[in-house]
């Protein structure tokens, strides 16, 4: 039986209506890695979170809009214009349920930021405003699969090290926020050359927790090596399922 991988859907607003939304790069990449994708809507009520992950073998927190700064105890800068508190609460509740079960977790872009906040960390609200001298992280009009900047691997024993070796790695990039204070129990495994954290993982040996700031799901059709990030995660989910 292939492991069941829950993927959190983002939110999209059209007039007065909001929709759960997820592009097919995520589901395709999970399938390529040997998992079965299961979508989790953006508007799960917190009390529904535990039931929603009960039969899953892993959780992928996908990309999406900004996270409300109140989630990490800050007031918004003017560059923070679009967020959805209901979506934030749902994902935080899903993460808490995953943490309680020690489900393998893979966070991508917003997903990596969400995990850090859930564990007590904080964000750079706007890189251009708060990190003078940082290079580009959010290109305008570049195809999502196009490599944009260099990421240097800092830990050869990490997930990034296992997948890419010693690096460096050319990655895509579509974020104006980033991890600032990294939560306790996490370690940086790769960074951009301006110091922005691009990958981190958990330090607990009994819980698979891997996060990246770039978008490997958009590159799996064009650079097979990025599929291995998903395979690494799906193997952990399969091992978790085997223990259940």
Long-range contacts (C-beta under 8 A, 24 or more apart in sequence): 1-241, 2-34, 2-35, 2-36, 2-238, 3-34, 3-35, 3-36, 3-57, 3-58, 3-234, 3-237, 3-238, 3-240, 3-241, 4-35, 4-36, 4-38, 4-55, 4-56, 4-57, 4-58, 4-237, 4-241, 5-30, 5-35, 5-36, 5-37, 5-38, 5-56, 5-57, 5-58, 5-59, 5-60, 5-233, 5-234, 5-237, 6-38, 6-39, 6-40, 6-52, 6-53, 6-56, 6-58, 6-59, 6-60, 6-94, 7-37, 7-38, 7-39, 7-40, 7-59, 7-60, 7-62, 8-40, 8-42, 8-59, 8-60, 8-61, 8-62, 8-90, 8-91, 8-94, 8-111, 9-39, 9-40, 9-41, 9-42, 9-62, 10-42, 10-62, 10-63, 10-64, 10-65, 10-87, 10-110, 11-42, 11-43, 11-64, 11-65, 11-84, 11-86, 11-87, 13-84, 18-42, 18-43, 18-84, 22-62, 25-144, 25-215, 25-217, 25-218, 25-220, 26-60, 26-62, 26-108, 26-217, 28-217, 28-220, 28-221, 29-216, 29-217, 29-220, 29-226, 29-227, 29-230, 30-60, 30-230, 30-234, 32-220, 32-227, 32-230, 33-227, 33-230, 33-231, 33-233, 33-234, 34-231, 34-234, 34-235, 34-238, 35-230, 35-234, 35-237, 40-94, 41-90, 42-84, 42-86, 42-87, 42-90, 42-91, 43-86, 43-87, 43-90, 44-90, 44-93, 44-94, 45-90, 45-93, 46-89, 46-90, 46-92, 46-93, 47-93, 48-93, 49-90, 49-93, 49-94, 49-96, 49-97, 50-97, 50-100, 52-94, 52-97, 53-94, 53-97, 53-98, 53-101, 53-103, 56-103, 57-103, 57-104, 57-237, 57-238, 57-240, 57-241, 57-244, 58-103, 58-104, 58-105, 58-106, 58-208, 58-233, 58-234, 58-236, 58-237, 58-240, 59-94, 59-95, 59-98, 59-103, 59-104, 59-105, 59-106, 60-105, 60-106, 60-107, 60-108, 60-111, 60-233, 61-91, 61-94, 61-95, 61-105, 61-106, 61-107, 61-108, 61-110, 61-111, 61-112, 61-114, 61-115, 62-108, 62-109, 62-110, 62-111, 62-217, 63-108, 63-109, 63-110, 63-111, 63-174, 63-215, 64-109, 64-110, 64-111, 65-110, 66-110, 66-125, 66-177, 67-110, 67-113, 67-114, 67-117, 67-123, 67-177, 69-123, 69-125, 71-117, 72-117, 72-121, 72-122, 72-123, 73-122, 74-122, 74-125, 76-125, 77-125, 77-126, 77-129, 77-130, 79-125, 79-126, 79-128, 79-129, 79-176, 80-125, 80-126, 88-114, 92-117, 92-118, 99-207, 102-206, 102-207, 102-240, 103-237, 103-240, 104-207, 104-208, 104-209, 104-233, 104-236, 104-237, 104-240, 105-207, 105-208, 105-209, 105-210, 105-211, 106-210, 106-211, 106-229, 106-230, 106-233, 107-210, 107-211, 107-212, 108-211, 108-212, 108-214, 108-215, 108-216, 108-217, 109-174, 109-175, 109-212, 109-213, 109-214, 109-215, 110-175, 111-211, 112-179, 112-199, 112-200, 112-211, 112-212, 112-213, 113-177, 113-178, 113-179, 113-213, 115-209, 115-211, 116-179, 116-182, 116-183, 116-186, 116-200, 116-211, 117-183, 118-183, 119-183, 119-184, 119-185, 119-186, 120-183, 120-184, 121-179, 121-180, 121-181, 121-182, 121-183, 121-186, 122-180, 122-181, 123-177, 123-178, 123-179, 123-180, 124-177, 124-178, 124-179, 124-180, 124-196, 125-177, 126-176, 126-177, 127-175, 127-176, 127-177, 127-178, 127-196, 128-176, 131-178, 131-194, 131-195, 131-196, 133-194, 134-194, 134-195, 134-196, 135-192, 135-193, 135-194, 136-173, 137-173, 137-174, 137-175, 137-176, 137-178, 137-192, 137-196, 138-173, 138-174, 138-175, 138-176, 139-173, 139-174, 142-172, 144-172, 144-174, 144-215, 144-218, 145-172, 145-218, 145-219, 145-221, 145-222, 146-172, 147-171, 147-172, 147-219, 148-172, 148-173, 149-173, 149-192, 149-193, 150-192, 150-193, 151-190, 151-191, 151-192, 151-198, 151-199, 151-214, 152-190, 152-191, 152-192, 152-193, 153-189, 153-190, 153-199, 154-188, 154-189, 154-190, 154-191, 155-187, 155-188, 155-189, 155-190, 158-187, 158-189, 158-190, 158-199, 158-201, 159-189, 159-199, 159-201, 159-210, 159-229, 159-232, 160-189, 160-190, 160-199, 160-212, 161-189, 162-232, 163-225, 163-228, 163-229, 163-232, 164-225, 171-198, 171-214, 171-215, 171-216, 171-219, 172-214, 172-215, 172-218, 172-219, 173-213, 173-214, 173-215, 174-215, 175-213, 178-213, 179-213, 208-233, 208-236, 208-237, 208-240
